[in-house]
């Protein structure tokens, strides 16, 4: 569960950086681990994809947990 929370915190931090850039009138953001700047829309798309992936993983784990409980 902690790994999901850590991943969500990372996405939250990313989104806060995007908001900060947009608030300042910026159109591009380069995170420390990226080689080039990406547009705000590209950054939002990445955040969305990461959250979708996390949601799928979280739901899969929940289903497995429910399956185990049913067999007991």
Biotite code that builds the C-alpha atoms (Angstrom):
import biotite.structure as struc

atoms = struc.array([
    struc.Atom([0.000, 0.000, 0.000], chain_id="A", res_id=1, res_name="UNK", atom_name="CA", element="C"),
    struc.Atom([2.868, 2.371, 0.768], chain_id="A", res_id=2, res_name="UNK", atom_name="CA", element="C"),
    struc.Atom([4.174, 2.055, -2.783], chain_id="A", res_id=3, res_name="UNK", atom_name="CA", element="C"),
    struc.Atom([0.840, 3.380, -4.083], chain_id="A", res_id=4, res_name="UNK", atom_name="CA", element="C"),
    struc.Atom([0.940, 6.275, -1.649], chain_id="A", res_id=5, res_name="UNK", atom_name="CA", element="C"),
    struc.Atom([4.513, 7.103, -2.688], chain_id="A", res_id=6, res_name="UNK", atom_name="CA", element="C"),
    struc.Atom([3.557, 6.996, -6.367], chain_id="A", res_id=7, res_name="UNK", atom_name="CA", element="C"),
    struc.Atom([0.531, 9.219, -5.722], chain_id="A", res_id=8, res_name="UNK", atom_name="CA", element="C"),
    struc.Atom([2.725, 11.691, -3.833], chain_id="A", res_id=9, res_name="UNK", atom_name="CA", element="C"),
    struc.Atom([5.099, 11.798, -6.805], chain_id="A", res_id=10, res_name="UNK", atom_name="CA", element="C"),
    struc.Atom([2.227, 12.546, -9.195], chain_id="A", res_id=11, res_name="UNK", atom_name="CA", element="C"),
    struc.Atom([0.882, 15.174, -6.781], chain_id="A", res_id=12, res_name="UNK", atom_name="CA", element="C"),
    struc.Atom([4.295, 16.870, -6.708], chain_id="A", res_id=13, res_name="UNK", atom_name="CA", element="C"),
    struc.Atom([4.464, 16.769, -10.513], chain_id="A", res_id=14, res_name="UNK", atom_name="CA", element="C"),
    struc.Atom([0.993, 18.317, -10.777], chain_id="A", res_id=15, res_name="UNK", atom_name="CA", element="C"),
    struc.Atom([1.889, 21.039, -8.268], chain_id="A", res_id=16, res_name="UNK", atom_name="CA", element="C"),
    struc.Atom([4.934, 21.941, -10.397], chain_id="A", res_id=17, res_name="UNK", atom_name="CA", element="C"),
    struc.Atom([2.734, 22.135, -13.494], chain_id="A", res_id=18, res_name="UNK", atom_name="CA", element="C"),
    struc.Atom([0.289, 24.411, -11.647], chain_id="A", res_id=19, res_name="UNK", atom_name="CA", element="C"),
    struc.Atom([3.153, 26.635, -10.511], chain_id="A", res_id=20, res_name="UNK", atom_name="CA", element="C"),
    struc.Atom([4.477, 26.992, -14.082], chain_id="A", res_id=21, res_name="UNK", atom_name="CA", element="C"),
    struc.Atom([1.012, 27.715, -15.490], chain_id="A", res_id=22, res_name="UNK", atom_name="CA", element="C"),
    struc.Atom([0.331, 30.266, -12.737], chain_id="A", res_id=23, res_name="UNK", atom_name="CA", element="C"),
    struc.Atom([3.537, 32.063, -13.716], chain_id="A", res_id=24, res_name="UNK", atom_name="CA", element="C"),
    struc.Atom([2.449, 32.110, -17.365], chain_id="A", res_id=25, res_name="UNK", atom_name="CA", element="C"),
    struc.Atom([4.832, 29.381, -18.497], chain_id="A", res_id=26, res_name="UNK", atom_name="CA", element="C"),
    struc.Atom([4.119, 26.911, -21.254], chain_id="A", res_id=27, res_name="UNK", atom_name="CA", element="C"),
    struc.Atom([6.889, 24.357, -20.720], chain_id="A", res_id=28, res_name="UNK", atom_name="CA", element="C"),
    struc.Atom([8.275, 22.376, -17.799], chain_id="A", res_id=29, res_name="UNK", atom_name="CA", element="C"),
    struc.Atom([11.483, 20.388, -17.476], chain_id="A", res_id=30, res_name="UNK", atom_name="CA", element="C"),
    struc.Atom([11.686, 18.093, -14.490], chain_id="A", res_id=31, res_name="UNK", atom_name="CA", element="C"),
    struc.Atom([15.183, 17.311, -13.128], chain_id="A", res_id=32, res_name="UNK", atom_name="CA", element="C"),
    struc.Atom([15.186, 13.792, -14.583], chain_id="A", res_id=33, res_name="UNK", atom_name="CA", element="C"),
    struc.Atom([14.095, 14.928, -18.070], chain_id="A", res_id=34, res_name="UNK", atom_name="CA", element="C"),
    struc.Atom([16.550, 15.928, -20.800], chain_id="A", res_id=35, res_name="UNK", atom_name="CA", element="C"),
    struc.Atom([14.220, 18.371, -22.542], chain_id="A", res_id=36, res_name="UNK", atom_name="CA", element="C"),
    struc.Atom([11.313, 20.587, -21.633], chain_id="A", res_id=37, res_name="UNK", atom_name="CA", element="C"),
    struc.Atom([7.828, 19.289, -22.265], chain_id="A", res_id=38, res_name="UNK", atom_name="CA", element="C"),
    struc.Atom([4.687, 21.272, -22.885], chain_id="A", res_id=39, res_name="UNK", atom_name="CA", element="C"),
    struc.Atom([2.148, 21.585, -20.119], chain_id="A", res_id=40, res_name="UNK", atom_name="CA", element="C"),
    struc.Atom([-0.281, 19.397, -22.072], chain_id="A", res_id=41, res_name="UNK", atom_name="CA", element="C"),
    struc.Atom([2.389, 16.677, -22.426], chain_id="A", res_id=42, res_name="UNK", atom_name="CA", element="C"),
    struc.Atom([3.048, 16.821, -18.685], chain_id="A", res_id=43, res_name="UNK", atom_name="CA", element="C"),
    struc.Atom([-0.675, 16.571, -17.909], chain_id="A", res_id=44, res_name="UNK", atom_name="CA", element="C"),
    struc.Atom([-0.984, 13.624, -20.295], chain_id="A", res_id=45, res_name="UNK", atom_name="CA", element="C"),
    struc.Atom([1.880, 11.832, -18.499], chain_id="A", res_id=46, res_name="UNK", atom_name="CA", element="C"),
    struc.Atom([0.279, 12.459, -15.110], chain_id="A", res_id=47, res_name="UNK", atom_name="CA", element="C"),
    struc.Atom([-3.040, 11.118, -16.398], chain_id="A", res_id=48, res_name="UNK", atom_name="CA", element="C"),
    struc.Atom([-1.409, 7.995, -17.846], chain_id="A", res_id=49, res_name="UNK", atom_name="CA", element="C"),
    struc.Atom([0.473, 7.344, -14.619], chain_id="A", res_id=50, res_name="UNK", atom_name="CA", element="C"),
    struc.Atom([-2.691, 7.731, -12.534], chain_id="A", res_id=51, res_name="UNK", atom_name="CA", element="C"),
    struc.Atom([-4.580, 5.376, -14.871], chain_id="A", res_id=52, res_name="UNK", atom_name="CA", element="C"),
    struc.Atom([-1.803, 2.798, -14.519], chain_id="A", res_id=53, res_name="UNK", atom_name="CA", element="C"),
    struc.Atom([-1.810, 3.144, -10.732], chain_id="A", res_id=54, res_name="UNK", atom_name="CA", element="C"),
    struc.Atom([-5.584, 2.792, -10.648], chain_id="A", res_id=55, res_name="UNK", atom_name="CA", element="C"),
    struc.Atom([-5.449, -0.421, -12.685], chain_id="A", res_id=56, res_name="UNK", atom_name="CA", element="C"),
    struc.Atom([-2.734, -1.894, -10.472], chain_id="A", res_id=57, res_name="UNK", atom_name="CA", element="C"),
    struc.Atom([-4.609, -0.918, -7.320], chain_id="A", res_id=58, res_name="UNK", atom_name="CA", element="C"),
    struc.Atom([-7.847, -2.463, -8.610], chain_id="A", res_id=59, res_name="UNK", atom_name="CA", element="C"),
    struc.Atom([-6.072, -5.676, -9.626], chain_id="A", res_id=60, res_name="UNK", atom_name="CA", element="C"),
    struc.Atom([-4.586, -6.055, -6.173], chain_id="A", res_id=61, res_name="UNK", atom_name="CA", element="C"),
    struc.Atom([-7.966, -5.423, -4.603], chain_id="A", res_id=62, res_name="UNK", atom_name="CA", element="C"),
    struc.Atom([-9.569, -8.105, -6.774], chain_id="A", res_id=63, res_name="UNK", atom_name="CA", element="C"),
    struc.Atom([-6.876, -10.622, -5.836], chain_id="A", res_id=64, res_name="UNK", atom_name="CA", element="C"),
    struc.Atom([-7.389, -9.821, -2.169], chain_id="A", res_id=65, res_name="UNK", atom_name="CA", element="C"),
    struc.Atom([-11.153, -10.323, -2.530], chain_id="A", res_id=66, res_name="UNK", atom_name="CA", element="C"),
    struc.Atom([-10.605, -13.625, -4.359], chain_id="A", res_id=67, res_name="UNK", atom_name="CA", element="C"),
    struc.Atom([-8.445, -14.868, -1.491], chain_id="A", res_id=68, res_name="UNK", atom_name="CA", element="C"),
    struc.Atom([-11.068, -13.886, 1.061], chain_id="A", res_id=69, res_name="UNK", atom_name="CA", element="C"),
    struc.Atom([-13.788, -15.746, -0.850], chain_id="A", res_id=70, res_name="UNK", atom_name="CA", element="C"),
    struc.Atom([-11.794, -18.985, -0.933], chain_id="A", res_id=71, res_name="UNK", atom_name="CA", element="C"),
    struc.Atom([-11.203, -18.982, 2.813], chain_id="A", res_id=72, res_name="UNK", atom_name="CA", element="C"),
])
